[in-house]
Amino acid sequence: MMAAVKPSAEADGDRGIVERRETFDELKLQISSEHHRLSKRLRQIAEFAIAEPDRMALETVATIAKRAKVQPSALIRFAKHFGYEGFSDMQRVFRSRLIDRALTYSQRIRDAQAEGVAPTLTGDVLAHFAEADHAALQHLRAETPPADLDRAVELMAQAEIVGIIAQRRSFPIAAYLAYGLAHLGRRAHLIDGIGGMGAEQTRLLGPRDLLIAISYKPYAPETLEMVKAAAERGVKIVAMTDTALSPLPPLAAVSFEVEEASLHGIRSLTASMCLAVTLVVGLGQKLAARPEPAPPVLVPSPDAEGGRKVAGERAEPKAARRKGTAVRRRRP
């Protein structure tokens, strides 16, 4: 009787070692790009690492493994897959992002949700959302790179048409962006998919245009299909989503990760709306700072009639202007 053969690392999806990264942002991008190629257990660790970077930095291997629902040995394989000598070597990268905080704002959101008994009175619900939304806004402020905001605003300013696409819960954010951009005099195209015409609406966008895509888990399939089709045509993408492991970031020139407060599965839109307003106001400031085109300069006309013409305009010959107006000479 043959002994059972233990699956190799390659059979488990751990194919090859990728180049190690020295900063958390670089490692985060690497984990996101490798996510779909990882085994089931390593994907669990990847998702935990992206969602809970502070716990990855501060807690022990045994604790992290228990939280991620994997064996401690899987954490070591995960670290080696990404080019590190061991988990402690990788953990130093996660620790480097910490300055003075012991927990992320995302953890504060969860703490606010878990504190005390779940609210039942309407006033308690308001108090809950007010506190949790405050934490979500602080998280947005702390985790959103200013360079990404500047890049997104620049793309919005350069685009001939700005398309905005979202479905279901995300749609109010898209509607506001279309409203705000229209008030700035920009050509905003809200892709609402009425009558099942979303794909046709998206096909109006080309390489000189921009598509702002908003989608949160479980990620509306129709939104993802239209964003992929637009990206294949060369349309630039700005994404608003909830995690680096979302399907949108790999397609986007700029991607924003927004974590919202929730209660009993009902998620707020406060942080998402704050980001949308920021982009609209940022674009308005950029457009206002642009120099206005100089008015045309009028210079005296060289003809004898003393007219004036715009500089650079060719003077019309006198004969051509007087054609058909000659006066017949009278006989003596």
Steps between C-alpha positions, in 0.01 A plus 500: 500500500644830393545771760309823445715761335500837672412778254794712405507875537458529126190279506357722770531799271826636646682520167831678523632784711435859397736789556494630858375853567648739753203729563146419605344675198714294262419179686131584497504540123694177464251308715213645296657398168585148623169438677328303225804273456525397867368183655183513710690526832742763373208701360347497849822643640521758220147621571571517873829685442332767286203540736699490826853633435545618858420158641753353254754744641431459871373151574674162524499235231268280706249780556500612138461140380199455728339822378566415134381139559819342366791300641805698623711323237282658231611847618862397452425369150316823426802709603742285298275519194546877505879474527555530876718270711217436741190657653698723738683644199170587331351630825763775511347644180157510662648665809667768290162654416418556864593832654314554825185299445439164662185429296376622165196719464331201337541313827354802681194473275454138599558586865234768480260247347576236763486732801205424730168353392393543139288818481125455466363850556518746212700744710750226581532413132579865425761508776654178367526622142627842604786343697579231243484748209738729685749212523446419131575861402816501710604175332437654156711802589787292641513237224437706184827620341482867391691404183212270401249782548713732285536235229125434491420871476755539220339216305157658549631835375664348190208279397269613221215296651480365855284190524374386840375147564355336811216266585270444795637634831783690328273682254436813717875573492499482119193724480667764717822491295302552179313790663817663632695465176212643298500809721871543423424505130652157438348245263378243752340178376307305764486135393174394663424195286135594450332259262800269516706749295798524737746337257387732220538803728851392596601459135466877459828537693837488324872536575470874568230445762486387863274252678443529876390155621347447846442147628509332839478137603332289360590712192220532245591274204359742243724778634811281478419389145455856376814625677707218346363578153576870543856430621560280194406795277757721672262691728677611819339372822469657845361245747323537835479165679545337839825303487817453297376146423195638316491425124516874422853610608686296234298683231540849644753780458399615850312296759350619830418256779207613714392316814150588616323461832219244518225382731326162460637480145375850408804694384534876506616713205646787703868442417425429134301821467779693673749369244265588212456856629879529541556405136238747374633789710859412410411508131322834543809649661723368223276641227479837677880519517537458125595824318216639293562522124611848390236703314565582130708815442356763265742698285429783252423385145744620235223597256387855450156443647642499850349166594644261761585132474607222734875444519607219272192533275572549134375830361240467228606669173321829434395391153335190643314702759379757245397250237150567380490850655670704224311822401447567129673817380276770366558628149616859475 
